[in-house]
Amino acid sequence: MVQEVTKFDTVINIIGSIPDYRLLYFALGIASKGDAEALKQALLDKNEFDFRTEQARERFLRGLKSTFLKFENEGHQNLIHSLFQEENLVQTKNLALFWQMSINNALCFDLSREMFLKLYFSGRSHFPKNEIAAYLIHLKDHHEELKSWSDKTTDIVASKYLLFLKKLNLLKGDQKKEFVHINLDKTSFVFFVYLLSALYPNAPDILETELFEFAFMSKEIFHERAKRAENLEYFNYRYDGVNLRLEPKFKPEEIIHVLCNRT
């Protein structure tokens, strides 16, 4: 992982329980202004998010800080903050939440890479909860922190993970969750390139970075999209026949504003 996260936890239960993810947009918008105290006041003191109990408000704040407000470096932080300062851009924001959660939470990263993305690329139509629960039980044999989890805990984690994906429009359906075909729009594609550049500034090949698996496309399709003239105004394309490098032309805090003014 980019971040040093190795312990599995149940933070996904907090994130999956958030009723409306526009709350996350709002919270990250406040946080993007660089005033952590303002977010705390809006959430805990003024209860602008309308949580029923103080305990729920505190859980929400902890979940935010440990997942969406944790950054590898200043460029990574500026990129995320600039996105949530803009209006609309729902697909890009949803994908950014998925990528942030995967970057900062070991269990979400593992479930997404080993279950969600593998089944997505295999052409499966549904993502069954019982397969996630079975995978979690398998993980218990290899991770000490999971050995105390009951069957009920694994069932709840599986349910909340599916809810998380559905609220990001990566799955659909009620009783049975179906895969949604994900086609990154231009803003989301360029944002992802900048995200990889921020996380792996010295990587010789962007296609071999750890988070590339989360691009929702093959290396061949990604490579072809990167060469399109409409994208080359945002980054320099460098390919030596082996390694692909995409060098940003704008600062992380600038790119979203540039995209919004050109599309």
NUBAVEX-183263 format. One line per 5 residues: number of its first residue (from 1); for each residue x, y, z of N, C-alpha, C. Coordinates in nm, 2 decimals, decimal comma. Example, Ala and Ser with C-alpha at 12.3 -4.5 7.8 and 13.67 -1.06 7.14 Angstrom:
2
1> 1,32:-0,57:0,78:1,23:-0,45:0,78:1,32:-0,33:0,78  1,28:-0,22:0,71:1,37:-0,11:0,71:1,29:0,00:0,79
//
This chain:
263
1> 0,08:-0,12:0,00:0,00:0,00:0,00:0,09:0,13:0,00  0,03:0,23:-0,05:0,10:0,36:-0,04:0,12:0,40:0,10  0,01:0,40:0,18:0,02:0,43:0,32:0,06:0,30:0,39  0,12:0,32:0,51:0,16:0,20:0,59:0,04:0,15:0,67  -0,06:0,09:0,60:-0,17:0,03:0,67:-0,17:-0,12:0,65
6> -0,16:-0,19:0,76:-0,16:-0,33:0,76:-0,26:-0,40:0,84  -0,31:-0,33:0,94:-0,41:-0,38:1,03:-0,55:-0,37:0,97  -0,63:-0,48:0,98:-0,76:-0,48:0,94:-0,85:-0,43:1,06  -0,96:-0,35:1,02:-1,05:-0,30:1,13:-1,19:-0,30:1,07  -1,28:-0,24:1,14:-1,42:-0,24:1,10:-1,47:-0,09:1,07
11> -1,37:-0,01:1,03:-1,41:0,13:0,99:-1,51:0,13:0,88  -1,51:0,03:0,79:-1,61:0,02:0,68:-1,75:0,02:0,73  -1,77:-0,03:0,86:-1,90:-0,03:0,91:-1,95:0,12:0,94  -1,86:0,20:0,98:-1,90:0,35:1,00:-1,93:0,41:0,87  -1,85:0,39:0,77:-1,86:0,46:0,64:-1,99:0,40:0,57
16> -2,01:0,27:0,57:-2,12:0,21:0,51:-2,26:0,25:0,57  -2,25:0,30:0,70:-2,37:0,33:0,77:-2,42:0,48:0,74  -2,33:0,56:0,68:-2,37:0,70:0,65:-2,49:0,70:0,56  -2,60:0,76:0,59:-2,72:0,75:0,51:-2,72:0,81:0,38  -2,65:0,93:0,37:-2,65:1,00:0,24:-2,50:1,05:0,22
21> -2,44:1,01:0,11:-2,30:1,04:0,09:-2,28:1,19:0,05  -2,39:1,26:0,03:-2,37:1,41:0,01:-2,32:1,47:0,14  -2,34:1,40:0,25:-2,28:1,44:0,38:-2,12:1,44:0,37  -2,07:1,34:0,30:-1,93:1,33:0,28:-1,88:1,44:0,19  -1,95:1,47:0,08:-1,91:1,59:0,00:-1,91:1,71:0,08
26> -2,01:1,73:0,16:-2,02:1,85:0,24:-1,90:1,86:0,34  -1,88:1,75:0,41:-1,77:1,74:0,51:-1,63:1,76:0,45  -1,61:1,70:0,34:-1,48:1,72:0,27:-1,46:1,86:0,21  -1,58:1,92:0,18:-1,57:2,06:0,13:-1,53:2,15:0,24  -1,58:2,13:0,36:-1,54:2,21:0,48:-1,39:2,18:0,51
31> -1,35:2,06:0,51:-1,22:2,02:0,54:-1,12:2,08:0,44  -1,16:2,09:0,31:-1,07:2,14:0,21:-1,03:2,28:0,23  -1,10:2,35:0,31:-1,07:2,49:0,34:-0,96:2,50:0,44  -0,91:2,39:0,49:-0,79:2,39:0,57:-0,82:2,42:0,72  -0,95:2,42:0,76:-0,98:2,45:0,90:-1,04:2,33:0,97
36> -0,96:2,25:1,03:-1,01:2,13:1,10:-1,11:2,16:1,21  -1,09:2,27:1,27:-1,18:2,31:1,38:-1,31:2,34:1,33  -1,32:2,40:1,21:-1,45:2,43:1,15:-1,53:2,30:1,12  -1,46:2,20:1,08:-1,53:2,07:1,05:-1,58:2,01:1,19  -1,50:2,02:1,29:-1,54:1,96:1,42:-1,66:2,04:1,47
41> -1,66:2,17:1,46:-1,77:2,25:1,51:-1,90:2,22:1,43  -1,89:2,21:1,30:-2,00:2,18:1,21:-2,06:2,05:1,25  -1,98:1,95:1,28:-2,02:1,82:1,30:-2,07:1,79:1,44  -1,98:1,83:1,54:-2,01:1,80:1,68:-2,09:1,90:1,75  -2,05:2,03:1,73:-2,11:2,14:1,81:-2,25:2,18:1,75
46> -2,25:2,21:1,62:-2,37:2,26:1,55:-2,46:2,15:1,50  -2,40:2,03:1,49:-2,47:1,91:1,43:-2,54:1,94:1,30  -2,46:2,01:1,21:-2,51:2,04:1,08:-2,54:1,92:0,99  -2,49:1,81:1,03:-2,51:1,68:0,96:-2,63:1,61:1,01  -2,69:1,66:1,12:-2,82:1,61:1,17:-2,81:1,46:1,21
51> -2,70:1,42:1,28:-2,70:1,29:1,34:-2,77:1,29:1,48  -2,84:1,19:1,51:-2,93:1,18:1,62:-2,85:1,19:1,76  -2,74:1,13:1,76:-2,67:1,12:1,89:-2,52:1,17:1,88  -2,47:1,21:1,99:-2,33:1,26:1,99:-2,23:1,15:1,95  -2,27:1,03:2,00:-2,18:0,91:1,97:-2,18:0,89:1,81
56> -2,29:0,91:1,74:-2,29:0,89:1,60:-2,21:1,00:1,53  -2,21:1,12:1,58:-2,13:1,23:1,53:-1,99:1,20:1,55  -1,95:1,15:1,66:-1,81:1,12:1,69:-1,76:1,01:1,60  -1,84:0,91:1,58:-1,80:0,80:1,49:-1,78:0,85:1,35  -1,87:0,93:1,30:-1,86:0,99:1,17:-1,73:1,06:1,15
61> -1,69:1,15:1,25:-1,57:1,22:1,25:-1,45:1,13:1,25  -1,45:1,03:1,33:-1,34:0,94:1,33:-1,32:0,87:1,20  -1,43:0,82:1,14:-1,43:0,76:1,01:-1,37:0,85:0,90  -1,41:0,98:0,90:-1,36:1,07:0,81:-1,21:1,09:0,82  -1,16:1,11:0,94:-1,02:1,13:0,96:-0,93:1,01:0,92
66> -0,98:0,89:0,95:-0,90:0,78:0,92:-0,90:0,73:0,78  -1,00:0,78:0,70:-1,01:0,73:0,56:-0,99:0,84:0,46  -1,09:0,93:0,46:-1,09:1,03:0,35:-1,00:1,16:0,38  -0,96:1,18:0,50:-0,88:1,29:0,54:-0,74:1,25:0,58  -0,69:1,15:0,52:-0,55:1,10:0,54:-0,48:1,10:0,41
71> -0,36:1,16:0,41:-0,29:1,18:0,28:-0,15:1,14:0,28  -0,10:1,10:0,17:0,04:1,05:0,15:0,14:1,17:0,15  0,10:1,28:0,09:0,18:1,40:0,08:0,10:1,52:0,05  0,16:1,63:0,04:0,09:1,76:0,02:0,02:1,76:-0,12  0,08:1,70:-0,22:0,02:1,70:-0,35:-0,11:1,61:-0,35
76> -0,11:1,50:-0,28:-0,22:1,42:-0,27:-0,34:1,49:-0,20  -0,30:1,56:-0,09:-0,40:1,64:-0,01:-0,46:1,75:-0,10  -0,38:1,82:-0,17:-0,43:1,94:-0,25:-0,52:1,89:-0,36  -0,49:1,77:-0,42:-0,57:1,72:-0,52:-0,71:1,68:-0,47  -0,72:1,61:-0,36:-0,85:1,58:-0,30:-0,92:1,70:-0,26
81> -0,86:1,79:-0,19:-0,92:1,91:-0,14:-0,98:1,99:-0,26  -0,91:2,01:-0,37:-0,95:2,09:-0,48:-1,08:2,03:-0,54  -1,09:1,89:-0,55:-1,20:1,83:-0,60:-1,33:1,86:-0,52  -1,32:1,86:-0,39:-1,44:1,88:-0,31:-1,47:2,02:-0,28  -1,39:2,11:-0,34:-1,43:2,25:-0,34:-1,52:2,29:-0,46
86> -1,53:2,20:-0,56:-1,61:2,22:-0,68:-1,75:2,17:-0,66  -1,84:2,22:-0,73:-1,98:2,17:-0,74:-1,99:2,06:-0,83  -2,09:1,97:-0,82:-2,12:1,86:-0,91:-2,00:1,76:-0,92  -1,96:1,72:-1,04:-1,85:1,62:-1,05:-1,88:1,49:-0,97  -2,00:1,45:-0,97:-2,05:1,34:-0,89:-1,97:1,21:-0,91
91> -1,95:1,17:-1,04:-1,87:1,05:-1,07:-1,73:1,06:-1,01  -1,66:1,17:-1,04:-1,53:1,18:-0,99:-1,52:1,18:-0,84  -1,61:1,25:-0,77:-1,61:1,25:-0,63:-1,64:1,11:-0,57  -1,73:1,03:-0,63:-1,76:0,90:-0,58:-1,64:0,81:-0,60  -1,57:0,82:-0,72:-1,45:0,74:-0,74:-1,34:0,78:-0,65
96> -1,33:0,91:-0,62:-1,22:0,96:-0,53:-1,25:0,90:-0,39  -1,37:0,89:-0,35:-1,40:0,83:-0,22:-1,36:0,68:-0,21  -1,39:0,61:-0,32:-1,35:0,47:-0,34:-1,20:0,46:-0,33  -1,13:0,54:-0,41:-0,98:0,54:-0,41:-0,92:0,57:-0,27  -0,98:0,68:-0,21:-0,93:0,72:-0,08:-0,95:0,61:0,03
101> -1,06:0,55:0,03:-1,09:0,45:0,12:-1,00:0,33:0,10  -0,97:0,30:-0,02:-0,88:0,19:-0,05:-0,74:0,22:-0,02  -0,70:0,34:-0,04:-0,56:0,38:-0,01:-0,54:0,37:0,15  -0,64:0,42:0,22:-0,62:0,44:0,37:-0,67:0,33:0,46  -0,74:0,23:0,40:-0,80:0,13:0,48:-0,76:-0,01:0,43
106> -0,68:-0,08:0,51:-0,63:-0,21:0,46:-0,74:-0,31:0,42  -0,84:-0,32:0,49:-0,95:-0,42:0,46:-1,02:-0,38:0,33  -1,05:-0,25:0,32:-1,12:-0,20:0,20:-1,03:-0,23:0,08  -0,90:-0,20:0,09:-0,81:-0,23:-0,02:-0,81:-0,37:-0,06  -0,80:-0,46:0,04:-0,80:-0,60:0,01:-0,93:-0,66:-0,05
111> -1,04:-0,62:0,01:-1,17:-0,66:-0,04:-1,19:-0,61:-0,18  -1,15:-0,49:-0,21:-1,17:-0,43:-0,34:-1,08:-0,50:-0,44  -0,96:-0,52:-0,41:-0,87:-0,58:-0,51:-0,90:-0,73:-0,53  -0,92:-0,80:-0,42:-0,93:-0,95:-0,43:-1,07:-1,00:-0,46  -1,17:-0,92:-0,43:-1,31:-0,96:-0,45:-1,38:-0,88:-0,55
116> -1,40:-0,75:-0,52:-1,48:-0,66:-0,61:-1,42:-0,65:-0,75  -1,30:-0,61:-0,76:-1,24:-0,59:-0,89:-1,22:-0,72:-0,97  -1,18:-0,82:-0,90:-1,16:-0,95:-0,97:-1,29:-1,00:-1,03  -1,40:-0,99:-0,95:-1,53:-1,04:-1,00:-1,58:-0,95:-1,11  -1,55:-0,82:-1,09:-1,59:-0,72:-1,19:-1,53:-0,75:-1,33
121> -1,40:-0,77:-1,33:-1,33:-0,80:-1,45:-1,36:-0,94:-1,51  -1,40:-1,03:-1,42:-1,44:-1,16:-1,47:-1,57:-1,17:-1,55  -1,64:-1,06:-1,54:-1,77:-1,05:-1,62:-1,89:-1,10:-1,54  -1,87:-1,12:-1,41:-1,98:-1,16:-1,32:-2,09:-1,05:-1,32  -2,22:-1,09:-1,31:-2,33:-0,99:-1,30:-2,36:-0,95:-1,16
126> -2,34:-1,04:-1,06:-2,38:-1,01:-0,92:-2,26:-1,02:-0,83  -2,26:-0,95:-0,72:-2,16:-0,96:-0,61:-2,22:-1,01:-0,48  -2,22:-1,14:-0,46:-2,30:-1,19:-0,35:-2,23:-1,16:-0,21  -2,31:-1,13:-0,11:-2,26:-1,10:0,02:-2,19:-1,22:0,08  -2,25:-1,34:0,06:-2,20:-1,46:0,12:-2,05:-1,49:0,07
131> -2,02:-1,45:-0,05:-1,88:-1,47:-0,10:-1,78:-1,38:-0,02  -1,83:-1,26:0,01:-1,75:-1,17:0,08:-1,73:-1,22:0,22  -1,83:-1,26:0,29:-1,83:-1,32:0,42:-1,73:-1,44:0,43  -1,74:-1,53:0,32:-1,66:-1,64:0,32:-1,51:-1,60:0,30  -1,49:-1,50:0,23:-1,35:-1,45:0,21:-1,29:-1,39:0,34
136> -1,38:-1,32:0,41:-1,34:-1,27:0,54:-1,30:-1,38:0,64  -1,38:-1,49:0,64:-1,35:-1,60:0,72:-1,22:-1,66:0,69  -1,19:-1,67:0,56:-1,06:-1,71:0,51:-0,94:-1,62:0,56  -0,97:-1,49:0,56:-0,86:-1,40:0,61:-0,83:-1,42:0,76  -0,93:-1,47:0,83:-0,91:-1,48:0,98:-0,79:-1,58:1,00
141> -0,77:-1,67:0,91:-0,66:-1,77:0,93:-0,52:-1,70:0,92  -0,51:-1,58:0,86:-0,38:-1,52:0,83:-0,36:-1,38:0,90  -0,47:-1,33:0,97:-0,46:-1,20:1,03:-0,51:-1,21:1,18  -0,41:-1,19:1,27:-0,44:-1,21:1,41:-0,56:-1,12:1,46  -0,57:-1,00:1,41:-0,67:-0,90:1,45:-0,81:-0,95:1,41
146> -0,82:-1,04:1,32:-0,95:-1,09:1,28:-1,00:-1,21:1,35  -0,91:-1,27:1,43:-0,95:-1,40:1,49:-1,06:-1,39:1,59  -1,08:-1,27:1,65:-1,18:-1,25:1,75:-1,31:-1,21:1,68  -1,32:-1,19:1,55:-1,44:-1,15:1,49:-1,54:-1,27:1,49  -1,66:-1,24:1,53:-1,77:-1,35:1,52:-1,82:-1,35:1,38
151> -1,91:-1,46:1,36:-1,97:-1,47:1,23:-2,06:-1,35:1,20  -2,12:-1,30:1,31:-2,21:-1,18:1,30:-2,13:-1,06:1,25  -2,01:-1,04:1,31:-1,92:-0,93:1,27:-1,88:-0,94:1,12  -1,84:-1,05:1,08:-1,81:-1,07:0,93:-1,93:-1,04:0,84  -2,04:-1,08:0,89:-2,17:-1,06:0,81:-2,20:-0,91:0,80
156> -2,18:-0,84:0,91:-2,21:-0,70:0,91:-2,10:-0,62:0,82  -1,98:-0,66:0,83:-1,87:-0,60:0,75:-1,90:-0,62:0,60  -1,94:-0,74:0,57:-1,97:-0,77:0,43:-2,09:-0,69:0,38  -2,19:-0,67:0,46:-2,31:-0,59:0,43:-2,27:-0,44:0,41  -2,19:-0,39:0,50:-2,16:-0,25:0,50:-2,06:-0,22:0,38
161> -1,98:-0,32:0,34:-1,89:-0,30:0,23:-1,98:-0,29:0,10  -2,08:-0,37:0,09:-2,17:-0,37:-0,03:-2,24:-0,24:-0,03  -2,29:-0,19:0,09:-2,36:-0,06:0,09:-2,27:0,05:0,05  -2,15:0,05:0,09:-2,05:0,15:0,06:-2,03:0,16:-0,10  -2,02:0,04:-0,16:-2,01:0,04:-0,31:-2,13:0,09:-0,38
166> -2,25:0,05:-0,32:-2,38:0,09:-0,38:-2,39:0,24:-0,37  -2,36:0,30:-0,26:-2,38:0,44:-0,24:-2,28:0,52:-0,33  -2,18:0,46:-0,38:-2,09:0,53:-0,47:-2,12:0,50:-0,62  -2,24:0,43:-0,63:-2,29:0,39:-0,77:-2,19:0,30:-0,84  -2,12:0,21:-0,76:-2,04:0,11:-0,82:-2,11:-0,02:-0,83
171> -2,22:-0,03:-0,75:-2,31:-0,15:-0,76:-2,45:-0,09:-0,76  -2,55:-0,18:-0,80:-2,69:-0,14:-0,79:-2,77:-0,26:-0,74  -2,90:-0,23:-0,71:-2,98:-0,34:-0,66:-3,00:-0,33:-0,51  -3,11:-0,40:-0,47:-3,14:-0,40:-0,32:-3,10:-0,53:-0,26  -3,18:-0,64:-0,28:-3,14:-0,77:-0,22:-3,02:-0,83:-0,28
176> -3,01:-0,82:-0,41:-2,89:-0,87:-0,48:-2,82:-0,76:-0,55  -2,69:-0,74:-0,51:-2,61:-0,63:-0,57:-2,56:-0,67:-0,70  -2,58:-0,59:-0,80:-2,53:-0,61:-0,94:-2,42:-0,51:-0,97  -2,32:-0,56:-1,05:-2,21:-0,48:-1,09:-2,26:-0,37:-1,19  -2,21:-0,25:-1,18:-2,24:-0,14:-1,27:-2,12:-0,13:-1,36
181> -2,14:-0,12:-1,49:-2,02:-0,09:-1,58:-1,97:0,05:-1,56  -1,84:0,05:-1,53:-1,78:0,18:-1,49:-1,70:0,23:-1,61  -1,73:0,35:-1,66:-1,66:0,41:-1,77:-1,62:0,55:-1,72  -1,49:0,57:-1,69:-1,45:0,69:-1,64:-1,46:0,81:-1,74  -1,53:0,91:-1,70:-1,54:1,03:-1,79:-1,41:1,10:-1,79
186> -1,40:1,20:-1,87:-1,27:1,27:-1,89:-1,21:1,32:-1,76  -1,30:1,39:-1,68:-1,25:1,45:-1,56:-1,20:1,34:-1,46  -1,27:1,23:-1,45:-1,23:1,12:-1,36:-1,10:1,06:-1,41  -1,09:1,04:-1,54:-0,96:0,98:-1,60:-0,84:1,07:-1,57  -0,85:1,19:-1,60:-0,74:1,28:-1,57:-0,71:1,29:-1,42
191> -0,82:1,30:-1,34:-0,80:1,30:-1,19:-0,72:1,18:-1,15  -0,75:1,06:-1,20:-0,69:0,94:-1,16:-0,54:0,94:-1,20  -0,51:1,00:-1,32:-0,37:1,01:-1,36:-0,29:1,10:-1,26  -0,36:1,21:-1,22:-0,29:1,30:-1,12:-0,28:1,23:-0,98  -0,38:1,15:-0,95:-0,37:1,08:-0,82:-0,25:0,99:-0,82
196> -0,24:0,91:-0,93:-0,13:0,82:-0,93:0,01:0,89:-0,93  0,01:1,01:-1,00:0,13:1,09:-1,00:0,17:1,14:-0,86  0,06:1,18:-0,79:0,09:1,23:-0,65:0,13:1,12:-0,56  0,07:1,00:-0,57:0,11:0,89:-0,48:0,24:0,82:-0,52  0,27:0,82:-0,65:0,39:0,75:-0,69:0,48:0,84:-0,78
201> 0,53:0,95:-0,73:0,60:1,05:-0,81:0,72:0,99:-0,88  0,78:0,89:-0,83:0,91:0,84:-0,88:0,89:0,70:-0,95  0,77:0,66:-0,98:0,74:0,53:-1,04:0,79:0,54:-1,19  0,87:0,44:-1,23:0,91:0,44:-1,37:0,80:0,40:-1,47  0,69:0,33:-1,42:0,58:0,29:-1,51:0,45:0,31:-1,43
206> 0,37:0,40:-1,48:0,24:0,42:-1,41:0,15:0,30:-1,41  0,17:0,21:-1,51:0,08:0,09:-1,52:0,12:-0,01:-1,42  0,23:0,00:-1,36:0,28:-0,10:-1,26:0,26:-0,05:-1,12  0,20:0,07:-1,10:0,18:0,11:-0,96:0,06:0,03:-0,90  0,07:0,03:-0,76:-0,02:-0,06:-0,69:-0,17:-0,02:-0,71
211> -0,20:0,11:-0,72:-0,34:0,15:-0,73:-0,39:0,15:-0,87  -0,30:0,12:-0,97:-0,35:0,11:-1,10:-0,46:0,01:-1,12  -0,46:-0,10:-1,05:-0,56:-0,20:-1,06:-0,70:-0,14:-1,04  -0,71:-0,02:-0,98:-0,84:0,04:-0,94:-0,89:0,13:-1,05  -0,83:0,12:-1,17:-0,86:0,22:-1,28:-0,99:0,18:-1,36
216> -1,04:0,06:-1,33:-1,16:0,01:-1,40:-1,14:-0,01:-1,55  -1,02:-0,04:-1,59:-0,99:-0,06:-1,73:-0,86:-0,14:-1,74  -0,84:-0,20:-1,86:-0,72:-0,28:-1,88:-0,60:-0,18:-1,91  -0,48:-0,23:-1,90:-0,36:-0,15:-1,93:-0,37:-0,10:-2,07  -0,42:-0,18:-2,16:-0,42:-0,15:-2,30:-0,52:-0,03:-2,33
221> -0,64:-0,04:-2,27:-0,73:0,07:-2,28:-0,68:0,20:-2,21  -0,62:0,19:-2,10:-0,57:0,30:-2,03:-0,46:0,37:-2,11  -0,38:0,29:-2,17:-0,27:0,34:-2,26:-0,33:0,42:-2,38  -0,43:0,36:-2,44:-0,49:0,43:-2,56:-0,56:0,56:-2,52  -0,62:0,56:-2,40:-0,69:0,68:-2,36:-0,58:0,79:-2,33
226> -0,47:0,75:-2,27:-0,37:0,84:-2,23:-0,31:0,92:-2,35  -0,32:0,85:-2,47:-0,26:0,91:-2,59:-0,35:1,00:-2,66  -0,48:1,01:-2,62:-0,58:1,09:-2,69:-0,54:1,24:-2,68  -0,56:1,31:-2,79:-0,52:1,45:-2,79:-0,59:1,53:-2,69  -0,72:1,49:-2,66:-0,80:1,57:-2,56:-0,74:1,56:-2,42
231> -0,66:1,46:-2,39:-0,60:1,44:-2,26:-0,45:1,49:-2,26  -0,39:1,51:-2,37:-0,25:1,55:-2,37:-0,23:1,69:-2,33  -0,33:1,77:-2,32:-0,32:1,91:-2,27:-0,30:1,91:-2,12  -0,32:1,80:-2,06:-0,32:1,79:-1,91:-0,19:1,72:-1,86  -0,13:1,64:-1,94:0,00:1,58:-1,90:0,08:1,54:-2,02
236> 0,21:1,53:-1,99:0,31:1,49:-2,09:0,31:1,34:-2,10  0,30:1,29:-2,22:0,30:1,14:-2,25:0,44:1,10:-2,28  0,50:1,00:-2,20:0,63:0,95:-2,22:0,62:0,80:-2,23  0,66:0,74:-2,34:0,65:0,59:-2,35:0,78:0,55:-2,43  0,86:0,46:-2,37:0,98:0,42:-2,43:0,97:0,28:-2,49
241> 0,85:0,23:-2,50:0,83:0,09:-2,55:0,82:-0,01:-2,44  0,86:0,03:-2,32:0,85:-0,06:-2,20:0,77:0,01:-2,09  0,81:0,13:-2,05:0,75:0,20:-1,94:0,67:0,32:-1,99  0,56:0,35:-1,92:0,47:0,46:-1,95:0,48:0,56:-1,83  0,51:0,68:-1,86:0,51:0,79:-1,77:0,42:0,90:-1,82
246> 0,34:0,95:-1,73:0,25:1,06:-1,76:0,28:1,17:-1,66  0,34:1,28:-1,71:0,39:1,39:-1,62:0,29:1,50:-1,62  0,23:1,54:-1,51:0,13:1,64:-1,50:0,18:1,78:-1,55  0,10:1,85:-1,62:0,13:1,99:-1,66:0,09:2,09:-1,57  0,00:2,05:-1,47:-0,06:2,15:-1,38:-0,03:2,10:-1,24
251> -0,04:2,19:-1,14:-0,02:2,15:-1,00:-0,15:2,07:-0,96  -0,13:1,99:-0,85:-0,25:1,91:-0,81:-0,37:2,00:-0,77  -0,34:2,12:-0,71:-0,45:2,20:-0,67:-0,51:2,28:-0,78  -0,45:2,27:-0,90:-0,50:2,35:-1,02:-0,59:2,26:-1,11  -0,56:2,13:-1,12:-0,61:2,05:-1,23:-0,77:2,05:-1,23
256> -0,83:2,04:-1,12:-0,98:2,03:-1,12:-1,04:2,16:-1,18  -0,99:2,27:-1,13:-1,04:2,40:-1,18:-1,01:2,41:-1,33  -0,90:2,37:-1,38:-0,87:2,37:-1,52:-0,97:2,28:-1,60  -0,99:2,16:-1,55:-1,08:2,07:-1,62:-1,22:2,13:-1,62  -1,27:2,19:-1,51:-1,40:2,24:-1,51:-1,42:2,36:-1,61
261> -1,31:2,43:-1,63:-1,32:2,55:-1,72:-1,30:2,51:-1,87  -1,26:2,38:-1,89:-1,23:2,34:-2,03:-1,33:2,24:-2,08  -1,41:2,18:-2,00:-1,50:2,08:-2,04:-1,65:2,13:-2,03
//
